[in-house]
Amino acid sequence: MTLEQQFTQTVKEHKSTIYTVCYMFSNDADEVNDLFQEVLVNLWKGFDQFEHRSEIKTWIYRVALNTCISIDRKKRRAASVQLTMDINLFEDRDEDTRQVDMLHRRISKLQPFDRAIVLLWLENLSYEEIGQIVGITTKNVSVRLFRIREQLKNMPND
C-alpha cells in the first residue's frame, strides 16, 4: 500500500474525530470545512514522519487541535465584525437545542487550550489520554477540568 493510500485510509477512519475538533472551533459550516482542509494539509505534511510512538488517533487529535488553535489565535488577532443577513426560520428551538447552543457558545468563549481539553473530555477520553494529547499531566487535566467547569457555570447567560 502506498503512502497516499495509507493516508486516505487513515483519514476515512478518523474523519469524525477531525470534524469534531474543527466544529469546536467554529459553528460556521464553511469555516469548519476550511479548518478540516487545513488539518488534512498538516496531517499530510507529517504523515510520513509519524513514528507510531503513540496511537494514530492521539497524533491526529494533536495535529487537529494545534492547527485549529493556531488558526483561532490568528483569527482573534485580526478580529473583525461580520455582518450577516442570514436567518434560519426553520431552526429547531426546543429546550435541548437551546441548552446545546448555550453550551457551545460558552465553550467558544474559553481560551483555545481549555476548549481543547473540554472537547477531548466530551469525546469521553480518559484524563491520561487527554494529558498525552495536550502535553500535560493527568493531575493537571483533572485540575483544569474542574476550573473550566466552574468557569462555564459562572458565565452569564447570553
N, C-alpha and C positions, 0 to 999 in steps of 0.2 A: 504494500500500500504506500502510495506516495505521501509526501508531507502535506500536500494540498488536500488529499483525500482524508488523511487523519484529522486535519484541521476542520474540514467540513463536517465530519462525523462528530467531533467534539462539540462544535457549535450547535449542531442539531440536538445533541444530548443535553446541553446546558443552556439552551436558548431562553427558557423561562427564568433561570437564575439571572441572566444578564438583563432581561426586560424588567425583572423585579427591582434590581438595583437602579436602573435608569428611571423607572417610574417614581422611585422615592426622591428623585432629584428634580422632577418636573411633573406637572399634571397636564401638560400640553402634548397632544399626540405627535405633532411634528417634531417637537423638541426631544421627546423620548426616542423617536426614531433616529434623530441626529446623534443623540448620546449613544444609542445602540451601535450606530455605524462607527463612531469614534472608539468605542470599546473593542469592536471587531478589529479595527486597524491596529490598536495597541496589542491585542491578543496575538494577531498575526506576526507583528514585529518581534514578539518574544517567544513565539511558539517553538521554534527550533532550539532555543536555549533552555527551555523548561527541563529541569533535571529530575523531576519526579521525587524530590525530597519531601514534598507534601502531596496531598491529594490534588488532582486536577481541579476539582471544584473549589478548593481553598485558593488555589492560584487564580482561578477565574474571578472569584469574588474580589480578591485583592486588586487585580488589574481593573475590574469594573469600578470598584469603589474609588481607587486612585484616579481613574480617568474622570469619573463624574465629579469628584471633589475638586479636581483641578479646574474643570470647566466651570463649575459652580463659583469658585473663587474669582475666576476671570470675569464671569458674568456679573457678580456683585460689585466688583471694582468699577465696571463700566455700566452701572445700573442706569436704566432709563425707564421712563414711564411709557407703557404701551397702551394705546387707546384701541379699544375694540368695540365693535358694534354687534358682535355675535351674541346671540341669546338662544338658549335651547328651551322652547316652550314645553317640550315633552320630557324634560329632565325628571327623573324619579326623585320625589321629595318625601318619601316615608321616613319614619324616625330612624331606622337603621342607617339609611343612606345619609341622613343629616349627621349622625354620630361619626360615621366613617369619614365624611367630608371634614368635620371639625378636627378629628384626629389627624388627618392628612395635613390640614392647614397648620396645626400646632407643630407637628413633626417637621414640616418645611421651615419653621422658624428657628429650629435648633441649629447649632453650629454643624458644619458638614461631618466632622468626626463623630459627634454624638448621633447624628442622623444615621450614619453608617452602622453604629452599634445597635441602634433601635431596629434597623432593617434586618440585621442578622438575627437579633433576638426574635423578631416577628417571624422569621423563617424557621424558628424552632431549633436553631443551632445551639449547641452546649456552650457554656461560658468558656470552656477550654478552646473550642473551635473558633469562637469569636475572637478570643485573645490571639490565637495563631494568625488569623486573617488580618487583624488590625495592628498586631505587633505590641500587645500589652499583656500583662499577667492576668491570670484567671481572677485573682482577687481584685485587681483594678477594674476588670469588666463588671464584677459584682457591685463595686462601689459606684462606678459611673452609671450603671443602670438604675441604681437607687436614686441617685441625684437627678438623672434625666426624668424618671417617673415623677419626682417631686416638682421639677420644673414644668412638666407638662400639666400636672394637676393645678398648678398655681398660675397658669397663663390665663389672661382674661378671655371671656367668651367673645367671639367675633360678632 
